[in-house]
């Protein structure tokens, strides 16, 4: 998995970055063959940060994420953490993704490409 940086977007915080990554590739990225395994969300999500831990609550009915989707999300979060907290050790960012009452997954930035600021 290679990091993808949106050229038309400056640095953004974690919540904005999560929203953008769940929107999927834009037109230019799709023309370049960039894809995502993250689902399009049909409702709002919530993001909470606590040091190196980020919790993302997805809307009811969202299916479990694949390993690739979880890695995409974890690396996006790690990169965005650099904007919000430049002194944060993003190499140890832990991400918990849940759909209350249905499932949860844990990911980390440890395997992110270095271009995201992690790994």
Short mmCIF file of the C-alpha atoms (twelve columns), coordinates in Angstrom:
data_MODEL
# 
_entry.id   MODEL 
# 
loop_
_atom_site.group_PDB 
_atom_site.id 
_atom_site.type_symbol 
_atom_site.label_atom_id 
_atom_site.label_alt_id 
_atom_site.label_comp_id 
_atom_site.label_asym_id 
_atom_site.label_seq_id 
_atom_site.Cartn_x 
_atom_site.Cartn_y 
_atom_site.Cartn_z 
_atom_site.pdbx_PDB_model_num 
ATOM 1   C CA . UNK A 1   0.000   0.000  0.000   1 
ATOM 2   C CA . UNK A 2   1.413   3.381  -1.014  1 
ATOM 3   C CA . UNK A 3   0.544   6.686  0.612   1 
ATOM 4   C CA . UNK A 4   -1.660  9.016  -1.426  1 
ATOM 5   C CA . UNK A 5   -1.458  12.736 -0.781  1 
ATOM 6   C CA . UNK A 6   -4.168  15.045 -2.111  1 
ATOM 7   C CA . UNK A 7   -2.394  17.939 -3.769  1 
ATOM 8   C CA . UNK A 8   -5.382  20.302 -3.634  1 
ATOM 9   C CA . UNK A 9   -5.850  19.912 0.130   1 
ATOM 10  C CA . UNK A 10  -3.591  21.363 2.790   1 
ATOM 11  C CA . UNK A 11  -2.978  19.813 6.195   1 
ATOM 12  C CA . UNK A 12  -6.172  18.696 7.920   1 
ATOM 13  C CA . UNK A 13  -7.037  17.344 11.361  1 
ATOM 14  C CA . UNK A 14  -8.010  13.784 12.165  1 
ATOM 15  C CA . UNK A 15  -11.794 14.179 11.875  1 
ATOM 16  C CA . UNK A 16  -11.569 15.914 8.487   1 
ATOM 17  C CA . UNK A 17  -9.050  13.355 7.218   1 
ATOM 18  C CA . UNK A 18  -11.280 10.461 8.306   1 
ATOM 19  C CA . UNK A 19  -14.233 12.022 6.490   1 
ATOM 20  C CA . UNK A 20  -12.179 12.510 3.341   1 
ATOM 21  C CA . UNK A 21  -10.779 8.979  3.278   1 
ATOM 22  C CA . UNK A 22  -14.282 7.513  3.658   1 
ATOM 23  C CA . UNK A 23  -15.402 9.573  0.631   1 
ATOM 24  C CA . UNK A 24  -13.033 7.513  -1.467  1 
ATOM 25  C CA . UNK A 25  -10.769 8.585  -4.302  1 
ATOM 26  C CA . UNK A 26  -11.616 11.796 -6.128  1 
ATOM 27  C CA . UNK A 27  -11.960 11.897 -9.931  1 
ATOM 28  C CA . UNK A 28  -8.256  12.497 -10.583 1 
ATOM 29  C CA . UNK A 29  -7.245  9.710  -8.204  1 
ATOM 30  C CA . UNK A 30  -9.674  7.268  -9.854  1 
ATOM 31  C CA . UNK A 31  -8.262  8.127  -13.285 1 
ATOM 32  C CA . UNK A 32  -4.825  7.227  -11.876 1 
ATOM 33  C CA . UNK A 33  -6.192  3.849  -10.769 1 
ATOM 34  C CA . UNK A 34  -6.288  4.623  -7.046  1 
ATOM 35  C CA . UNK A 35  -8.886  2.605  -5.162  1 
ATOM 36  C CA . UNK A 36  -10.073 2.105  -1.609  1 
ATOM 37  C CA . UNK A 37  -11.549 -0.742 0.386   1 
ATOM 38  C CA . UNK A 38  -13.262 1.643  2.802   1 
ATOM 39  C CA . UNK A 39  -17.051 1.722  2.457   1 
ATOM 40  C CA . UNK A 40  -19.010 4.860  1.680   1 
ATOM 41  C CA . UNK A 41  -20.693 5.853  4.924   1 
ATOM 42  C CA . UNK A 42  -24.447 6.433  4.912   1 
ATOM 43  C CA . UNK A 43  -24.460 8.435  8.172   1 
ATOM 44  C CA . UNK A 44  -22.169 10.430 10.442  1 
ATOM 45  C CA . UNK A 45  -19.198 9.013  12.314  1 
ATOM 46  C CA . UNK A 46  -17.512 10.142 15.534  1 
ATOM 47  C CA . UNK A 47  -13.804 10.567 16.253  1 
ATOM 48  C CA . UNK A 48  -12.160 10.811 19.682  1 
ATOM 49  C CA . UNK A 49  -8.449  11.273 20.309  1 
ATOM 50  C CA . UNK A 50  -6.543  10.587 23.493  1 
ATOM 51  C CA . UNK A 51  -2.791  10.953 23.054  1 
ATOM 52  C CA . UNK A 52  -1.674  8.217  20.684  1 
ATOM 53  C CA . UNK A 53  -5.095  6.544  20.664  1 
ATOM 54  C CA . UNK A 54  -7.833  7.422  18.201  1 
ATOM 55  C CA . UNK A 55  -11.319 5.930  18.418  1 
ATOM 56  C CA . UNK A 56  -13.630 6.038  15.426  1 
ATOM 57  C CA . UNK A 57  -17.274 5.083  15.803  1 
ATOM 58  C CA . UNK A 58  -18.958 4.235  12.513  1 
ATOM 59  C CA . UNK A 59  -22.710 4.265  11.876  1 
ATOM 60  C CA . UNK A 60  -24.896 1.261  12.524  1 
ATOM 61  C CA . UNK A 61  -25.024 -1.099 9.562   1 
ATOM 62  C CA . UNK A 62  -21.425 -0.508 8.483   1 
ATOM 63  C CA . UNK A 63  -19.790 -3.864 7.812   1 
ATOM 64  C CA . UNK A 64  -16.421 -4.930 9.241   1 
ATOM 65  C CA . UNK A 65  -13.347 -3.441 7.586   1 
ATOM 66  C CA . UNK A 66  -10.870 -5.522 5.631   1 
ATOM 67  C CA . UNK A 67  -7.235  -5.489 6.715   1 
ATOM 68  C CA . UNK A 68  -6.392  -3.152 3.849   1 
ATOM 69  C CA . UNK A 69  -9.240  -0.793 4.751   1 
ATOM 70  C CA . UNK A 70  -8.127  -0.713 8.391   1 
ATOM 71  C CA . UNK A 71  -4.550  0.029  7.282   1 
ATOM 72  C CA . UNK A 72  -5.766  2.855  5.018   1 
ATOM 73  C CA . UNK A 73  -7.686  4.353  7.902   1 
ATOM 74  C CA . UNK A 74  -4.868  3.904  10.444  1 
ATOM 75  C CA . UNK A 75  -2.279  5.505  8.181   1 
ATOM 76  C CA . UNK A 76  -4.601  8.393  7.337   1 
ATOM 77  C CA . UNK A 77  -5.177  9.001  11.044  1 
ATOM 78  C CA . UNK A 78  -1.434  8.869  11.793  1 
ATOM 79  C CA . UNK A 79  -0.690  11.430 9.085   1 
ATOM 80  C CA . UNK A 80  -3.442  13.751 10.294  1 
ATOM 81  C CA . UNK A 81  -2.197  13.476 13.892  1 
ATOM 82  C CA . UNK A 82  1.000   15.216 12.721  1 
ATOM 83  C CA . UNK A 83  -1.136  18.257 11.839  1 
ATOM 84  C CA . UNK A 84  -3.029  18.336 15.123  1 
ATOM 85  C CA . UNK A 85  -0.144  17.408 17.399  1 
ATOM 86  C CA . UNK A 86  3.242   17.723 15.667  1 
ATOM 87  C CA . UNK A 87  5.063   16.345 18.709  1 
ATOM 88  C CA . UNK A 88  2.957   13.164 18.748  1 
ATOM 89  C CA . UNK A 89  4.804   9.923  18.084  1 
ATOM 90  C CA . UNK A 90  2.704   8.838  15.109  1 
ATOM 91  C CA . UNK A 91  4.713   5.621  14.794  1 
ATOM 92  C CA . UNK A 92  2.711   4.373  17.765  1 
ATOM 93  C CA . UNK A 93  -0.739  5.694  16.846  1 
ATOM 94  C CA . UNK A 94  -3.393  3.113  17.750  1 
ATOM 95  C CA . UNK A 95  -6.769  3.195  16.035  1 
ATOM 96  C CA . UNK A 96  -9.933  1.517  17.299  1 
ATOM 97  C CA . UNK A 97  -12.855 1.360  14.897  1 
ATOM 98  C CA . UNK A 98  -16.266 0.303  16.194  1 
ATOM 99  C CA . UNK A 99  -19.855 -0.103 15.204  1 
ATOM 100 C CA . UNK A 100 -21.573 -0.203 18.611  1 
ATOM 101 C CA . UNK A 101 -23.179 -3.547 19.329  1 
ATOM 102 C CA . UNK A 102 -21.809 -5.084 16.124  1 
ATOM 103 C CA . UNK A 103 -18.003 -5.222 15.799  1 
ATOM 104 C CA . UNK A 104 -14.701 -3.499 16.515  1 
ATOM 105 C CA . UNK A 105 -11.230 -3.585 14.962  1 
ATOM 106 C CA . UNK A 106 -7.835  -2.419 16.132  1 
ATOM 107 C CA . UNK A 107 -5.164  -1.003 13.880  1 
ATOM 108 C CA . UNK A 108 -1.911  0.879  14.250  1 
ATOM 109 C CA . UNK A 109 0.398   3.103  12.272  1 
ATOM 110 C CA . UNK A 110 3.359   0.750  12.725  1 
ATOM 111 C CA . UNK A 111 3.186   -0.544 9.154   1 
ATOM 112 C CA . UNK A 112 2.395   2.762  7.424   1 
ATOM 113 C CA . UNK A 113 4.599   3.996  4.586   1 
ATOM 114 C CA . UNK A 114 7.007   6.645  5.853   1 
ATOM 115 C CA . UNK A 115 5.392   9.212  3.541   1 
ATOM 116 C CA . UNK A 116 2.504   9.503  6.007   1 
ATOM 117 C CA . UNK A 117 4.856   10.558 8.753   1 
ATOM 118 C CA . UNK A 118 4.656   7.197  10.455  1 
ATOM 119 C CA . UNK A 119 6.417   3.888  10.401  1 
# 
